[in-house]
Amino acid sequence: VQLQASGGGLVQAGGSLRLSCAASGRTFSSYTMGWFRQAPGKEREFVAAITSSGGGTYYADSVKGRFTISKNNAKTTVYLQMGSLKPEDTAVYFCAAHKRFGGSHVYTSMSSYDYWGQGTQVTVSS
């Protein structure tokens, strides 16, 4: 499975961005998908996750109410719609896929994910 993240960029505080993560492979619809981020000098942290069907989602407290994760199985793509962006949202954002135990649960730990994309930079200016 290969994951390709895109959509990052420079945006002013209060603005919006939509990240996309396109996946290869015919079994995308069975994966739980997640987004993580890593700010300079900090550890990578969980942002959001979505079950294989898209029926279940989970968010980090820091982004709840501002970010929305969604999944289009026909396009084998997962999205992260980010709104009301803050300077502290500045980070490299990574998408990840969980395959080993199926897609009925969401996962927040990095070790639960089997495949990772290369990351896309999001910079929020104040």
N, C-alpha and C positions, 0 to 999 in steps of 0.2 A: 504494500500500500504506500503510495506516495501522496503527500499533502503539500499543497501550494497555497500559501497565504498571500493575500493582496489587499489593497485598499487603504493602507496607512498613509500618513502625510502630516502636514503641519496645519493646525487649526487653532483658532482663538478660543479662549475660555468661553464656555457657554455654547459652543458650536457642536456639530454632529459629524460623525463619520460612520461608514459601514464597512466592516471588514468582511472579506470572503475567504473561504478555505475550500479549494477544489480538491477532491480526492479521486485517485485512480482506483480501479477495481470494481468488480460487480457485486460485492457484498457490503457496500457502504450502508445499505439500509439496515443492516444488523448491528451497526456500531453505535455505542454511546460516543458522543463527541464533546470535546471540551476546549475552552480557551484559557490560556494562562498568560501572564505578563511578567516581564523582568525589567525593573528600573535600574539605572546605573548604580552600581555598588550594593544592590540588594539581591536577595534571593528571588527565584522565580515563584510566583504565587498564583493560586487559583483565581479565576475570574467568573466563569460560568460553564455549565454543562447541560447537555440535553440527551434524553434517551433516544434509542434508535427510531422509534415511531414519531418522535417530536412531542409526545404527550406529556413528558415530564421534564421540568427544567429546575435548575438550582443556581443561585447567584451568591457571590461573596457579598457580605454586608456593605462593603465599600462601593459597590456598583448597583445594588438593588434599587429598582425604581428608575434608574438612568439607562441601563443597558438591557438589551433584549437579544437572546440567542434564538436562532431558528435554524431549521434544517429542511432542505429540499432533496429528498431521496432520488427523485427523477433526474435532477441535475448533479447529484453526488456532491453537494456543496452545503457547507454550514456557514451561517452568517453571524456576525455580532454587530448589531445596531447600537451605536454609542451616542448618547445624547447628554446634554448639560455637562459637557466635558470640563474637567478641572486640570490645572497644571500637574497635580499629583497623579493624573492618569497617564502621564508621559512614560512610555516604556516601549520595549519591543514585545509585540503580542504574538503568541504562538498558538497554533491549533494542534489538537492531539486527538487520536482515535483509540478507543478501548475496544478490543476484539475478543479477548480470551474468554470472558464469561457472558458474552451476549450483551444486548443493549437495553435491558429492562431497568437498569439502575443508573443513577448518576454517580460520579466519582469526583472527589476533590483533591486527591493526592496524585502527585506526578507519577509515582510508581505504579499506579493503576492503568496507565496508558501505554499502549504498545507501539504506537507510531507518532512521530512528531513532524510538523512542518518546519520551515526554515525561519519563520518570524517575519513580521512587518513592523516598521517603526511608526509609532504614533507620538507626535510632539504637540503638546497643548501650551500655547503661549498665554501669558497673563496680560 
